[in-house]
Amino acid sequence: METSNTTKKMDYLKKMSKISPNDSYPLQQLADIYSNELGDVKQAKNYQDKANKINKSF
């Protein structure tokens, strides 16, 4: 997803994760945004842990 508006990007990714709960991509992207764009390591870890949980279930 390409947009320079971080808020819109995050909203879209959160909606994607609810629509497709077995898809780790939106969660990984949220982790990246929180880590690299917002500097919120705690929230980034939260989303990455959720993504990792999905990936391990395959």
LUMVO-689063 format. One line per 10 residues: number of its first residue (from 0); for each residue x, z, y of N, C-alpha, C. Coordinates in pm, 1 decimal, always signed. Each point is the difference from the previous one (the first is absolute). Layout:
BEGIN
NUM	X Z Y X Z Y X Z Y; ...
//
This chain:
BEGIN
0	+84.9 +0.0 -117.5 -84.9 +0.0 +117.5 +88.8 +0.0 +122.9; -29.2 -87.6 +91.0 +81.6 -10.3 +119.4 -83.0 +27.4 +124.1; +35.9 +106.9 +68.2 -57.6 +32.6 +130.0 +93.8 +98.4 +66.6; +10.7 -9.9 +130.2 +88.4 +90.6 +71.4 -72.1 +129.5 +39.0; -130.2 +4.7 -21.2 -78.0 +118.6 +32.7 +4.5 +96.2 -118.9; +82.1 +102.0 +10.2 +20.5 +94.2 -109.7 -128.9 +69.6 -40.7; -81.1 +37.7 +94.7 -124.9 +69.4 -31.0 -92.7 -89.3 -82.2; -15.0 -125.3 +40.0 -85.5 -92.0 -75.4 +56.3 -24.8 -138.9; +131.3 -14.3 -6.4 +65.3 -23.1 -128.2 -24.7 +117.6 -93.9; +13.3 +120.3 +50.6 -21.4 +119.6 -82.1 -145.8 +10.9 -43.8
10	-92.3 -27.0 +89.7 -142.7 +5.3 -34.9 -31.5 -99.5 -111.3; +53.7 -120.6 +12.8 -22.4 -103.5 -100.2 +56.8 +42.4 -135.3; +121.3 +52.0 -0.3 +63.5 +42.2 -125.2 -74.8 +115.9 -65.5; -50.1 +92.9 +79.9 -77.8 +111.4 -54.0 -129.8 -51.0 -63.4; -64.1 -97.5 +64.4 -121.7 -59.1 -56.6 +32.6 -73.4 -129.7; +111.8 -73.2 -0.5 +41.8 -70.7 -120.9 +21.7 +96.6 -115.9; +61.0 +114.3 +29.0 +28.6 +96.0 -106.8 -127.3 +61.3 -57.2; -105.4 +7.8 +80.6 -127.6 +51.1 -50.3 -74.5 -105.9 -80.4; +10.1 -125.1 +45.1 -67.3 -110.1 -69.8 +68.4 -28.6 -133.5; +132.4 +6.7 -1.8 +79.0 -28.6 -121.0 +87.5 +120.2 -33.7
20	-59.8 +104.9 -54.7 +74.8 +123.7 -23.2 +114.0 -11.9 -102.2; +2.5 -106.8 -78.5 +107.9 -17.8 -97.8 +111.1 -92.0 +50.4; -4.8 -35.4 +127.0 +101.7 -85.0 +61.4 +93.2 +88.4 +82.8; +126.2 +4.0 -36.7 +95.5 +86.2 +69.9 +51.9 -61.3 +130.0; -17.7 -130.5 +18.0 +55.5 -67.9 +118.4 -41.6 +64.0 +133.0; -130.0 +20.8 +26.6 -35.6 +58.0 +130.1 +58.3 +139.7 +19.9; +9.3 +75.8 -106.7 +57.9 +134.3 +11.2 +149.3 -7.0 +30.6; +68.5 -93.7 -61.9 +142.6 -16.9 +28.0 +21.9 -45.6 +143.9; -87.5 -86.2 +48.1 +10.3 -45.9 +138.4 -26.6 +114.0 +98.3; -96.7 +84.8 -32.3 -26.9 +116.7 +84.9 +119.8 +94.4 +1.2
30	+61.0 +19.2 -115.1 +119.8 +84.0 -7.1 +109.6 -56.7 +89.0; +16.5 -130.0 -2.0 +100.9 -66.2 +82.5 -29.3 +17.6 +148.5; -124.9 -16.1 +39.6 -37.6 +16.0 +140.5 +25.9 +142.8 +46.5; -46.1 +96.8 -80.3 +19.7 +139.5 +39.7 +147.5 +35.4 +9.6; +79.0 -53.9 -91.0 +142.3 +30.7 -0.2 +75.4 -72.2 +111.2; -14.3 -131.2 +6.3 +82.1 -80.9 +88.7 -53.2 -16.3 +141.8; -130.7 -3.4 +14.6 -56.1 -22.1 +133.2 -41.6 +129.0 +69.6; -44.7 +97.9 -78.6 -50.9 +123.3 +60.5 +92.6 +120.1 -19.6; +95.0 -12.9 -90.3 +94.4 +110.0 -23.9 -63.3 +122.0 -64.2; -111.5 -18.1 -68.9 -70.1 +110.8 -65.1 +34.2 -1.7 -149.4
40	+109.6 +65.4 -34.7 +50.8 -2.9 -136.7 -96.6 +67.7 -97.0; -64.2 +106.9 +43.5 -93.1 +71.9 -87.1 -117.1 -89.5 -41.4; -58.6 -68.7 +96.4 -113.3 -88.4 -30.4 +47.4 -121.7 -79.7; +119.0 -49.1 +30.3 +56.2 -112.6 -75.1 +15.9 +38.4 -146.4; +50.3 +119.0 -25.7 +18.8 +47.6 -137.4 -134.6 +11.6 -70.2; -100.3 +46.9 +70.5 -134.3 +12.6 -56.5 -50.5 -135.4 -50.7; +11.8 -103.8 +82.6 -46.6 -132.8 -40.9 +88.1 -59.4 -108.7; +130.7 +22.5 +6.7 +88.6 -53.5 -102.8 -26.2 +66.9 -134.8; -27.1 +129.1 +1.8 -32.5 +70.6 -124.7 -127.6 -57.2 -63.3; -98.7 -30.5 +82.8 -124.0 -60.3 -50.7 +27.0 -137.9 -59.8
50	+83.7 -78.2 +67.4 +35.0 -133.1 -50.8 +76.2 +11.0 -131.5; +91.1 +94.3 -8.2 +77.5 +18.6 -122.8 -88.8 +41.5 -117.0; -99.6 +80.3 +27.9 -92.7 +43.0 -103.6 -75.0 -119.3 -58.3; -39.0 -93.5 +84.9 -69.0 -120.8 -46.1 +94.7 -85.9 -83.6; +121.6 -18.5 +46.0 +96.0 -84.8 -70.4 +32.8 +55.5 -136.9; +2.7 +130.3 -15.4 +31.0 +61.1 -130.7 -113.9 -14.5 -98.7; -119.0 -27.7 +49.4 -115.0 -8.4 -90.0 -10.8 -135.2 -70.2; +84.3 -95.8 +33.2 -6.8 -131.4 -64.3 +74.8 -3.2 -129.6
//
